C-alpha cells in the first residue's frame, strides 16, 4: 500500500476492526505533534472499546516532550509503553492476526506491506514478546481494574509466566531467592490466590 493517504486509511480501518490488542514497535525520528494528534484521534475509539495496547519506542523518546505527553495520554487509556535503545524494525500487529511493516516500493513512495499469513504474524508476535520483556517501562502500568502495577511486579509476573523458578528469577534480578519468594507471596496476596497457578489465572484476567 503506497502513499500517506492510503496508509492512514489502512491504519484507521485496522484500528476500527481490532477487538483485543495492538502491539507496536516505533522506530525513526520522534513523531511531530501533528502526527501524535492524529494518532489520538485514530485510537480514541479503539481504547473506548477496551482494546489493550503495548508500544515500544526508542529510548530517545524519553527526551521528547510531545511524545511524553502522548505517553501520559496512553497511560490514561490503560495502554503500556516501554523503550529500548535499538529496535529491529517498525511494526504494528493488530489482534495477533494482521501485521503491518514498512515496505520499499519500486516507485520510491512511502509504503507499507500488510501480512495476514498466520505463520508470518505468529513469528512477528513472538519477536515482539521477546523484545517486550527486555524493554524498560515508560510511564505508568495499570491492570484491567485500574490498579497501578510496579515495573518490578510486572517483570516478576512475566518471568513466572515463562515458567522460571525462583532461583532463576533471583539470578536474573540480582536479588536473593528469599526476596523473590517474598515478592511472589505478596503478589499472590494481592491477587487473592492460594497457589501460583491461581495467581497466574487471576493476573491474566486482569491483563
N, C-alpha and C positions, 0 to 999 in steps of 0.2 A: 504494500500500500504506500503510495508516494504522495508527498506534498503535505504541508502543515494542516490544511483544512480537512483533508481526508483522514489524516492521522488522528486529529482531535475528534472527529465524528466517530471513528472506530473506538477510541478510548471511552468516549461518552456512552456509546452503545454497550460496551462490555461492562462498564461501571453500573449501568442501569439493570443489567441482567444478572450480575453475580449475586449469590444468595448467602455465602458463608464467609469467605476470606479473600483478601487481596494481599499478596506478598510482593515487595518491590526492592530492587537494587537500583540506587540512583547514583550515577557517576557524572563526570564532567563538571563544568563550572557551576557555581551557585546559581539557582534559577532567579530570574528577575521577580520583582514584586508583582508585576502583571501576570506572570505565569503562575505564581503562587495563588493569586486571587482567582484565576481561572480554575486552579485545582480545587480550591474551596467550593466553588460553585458546582463543579463536576461531582464532587464527593459528598456533599451535604446530604443528598437523598440516600446515598449508599449507606452512610453511617446511621441515618434515621431508621433504616430497615434492620439495624442490628448487625451489619456486616463487620467482621473483625478485620483489622489491618495491621500489618507488620512491615516496616520500612527500614532499610539500611542505607544511610548516607555515607559519603566520605567524611573523614574526621574534620576536614576544613569547614564543614557546615557549622561546627561549634563556634566559629568566629564570624558567622554571617547573621546579622540581626534579623533580616527578613525571614530567613529560614528558621531561626529560633522562635520567632513569633508564630510561624506556621506550625512548628512542633508543639507549642503550647496549645494551639487550637486542636491539633490532632489528639493530644492527651485528653482534652475536654470531651472529645468524641469517643474516648476509650481506646484509641489507637496506640500502638507501641512503636518506638523509634530507637534505633541503635546506630552506631558508627564504627567504621574501620578505616585505617589509613589507606587501604587499597582494596579495590573491588574488581572482579574479573570482567564484568560487562554490565550494561544497563539491561534491566529485565523487569517485567511485571507479569505475575501469574494470577489469573482470575479463577477462584474457586477450585484450584487444583486441576482444571480441565483445559484452560487456554493460556498459552504463554506468548507474550509479545516481546520481541527483541529488535534491536536496530538492524538495518539491512543496507548494504551498499548497492544501490541501484545503478544500472548502466547509464541512466540519464543524469547521474550525479545529484539528483534531488534527494532531500532528506526523506528517508523511507523506513518502514518497519516491516517485519515479517510476523505473521500470526500462526503459531503452531497449535494444532489441536490433536495431533497424534498422541495417544495415551502414553506410549513408551518415551517419547521425547519430553512430554510435560512431566512425567514421573521423575526422570533424571534431573531435569531443571529444578523441580521442587526439592529433591534430595540435596542438590547442591546448595540451594537456599538455606535449608535447615542446618547444614554443616557450617555455613558462614554465619548464620544467626547465633549459634551457640558461642562463637568466638568473638562476637561483636560487643562493644561497650554500650550500655543503655544511655539514652539521651532523653532528658525529661522524666516524666513520671510513668509508673506502670500500675495499671488497675486490673482487678478481676471483673467478672460479669456482674458482681454485686456492688461495684463501685468502690470497693476497698482497695487502698493503695498497697502495693507489694514492694518490698525492698529488692534491690538487684541481687543481694545475697540469697534471699529466699527463692527468687525466680531461678537463679543459677542452680541452686540445690535441687529444686524440683525437676529441672531439665536433666541433670545428671542422674537422678533417681529414675527418671522415665527411660533412660538409656540402659538401665539395668546395672548401673555402677554400685558397688558395695561401699560401705563407709570408709574402708581402708583406702580404696582407690580415690574416692572423693577428697579425703583428707590429704592424700599425696598431691593431688592436682591443685588443691586450695591452699596448701601451705599451713594447715592447722592440724590439731590433734584429732585422732579418731573419736575421742571423748567429746570434743566440741561439736563434731558432725552429728554424733548420736544425740546430743542435747538439742541441737538445732532441728533435727528431724522430729524429735519428740514435741517440740514447740509447734512445728508445722502441723503435726497430727492433732494436737490440741486445738489449734486454730481452725482446722478443717473438721473438727468433731469426729475424728476417725479412730477406731480402736486398733487397726492394723495398717501397715504401709500400703497394702493393696487398696483398702478402703480409702486411704488418703489420696491415692492416685486417681481413683474414680471421682472423688469429691473435687479434686483440683481440676480435672478435665471438664467436669460440669460447669465449673466457674471460669473456664478458659484460662 
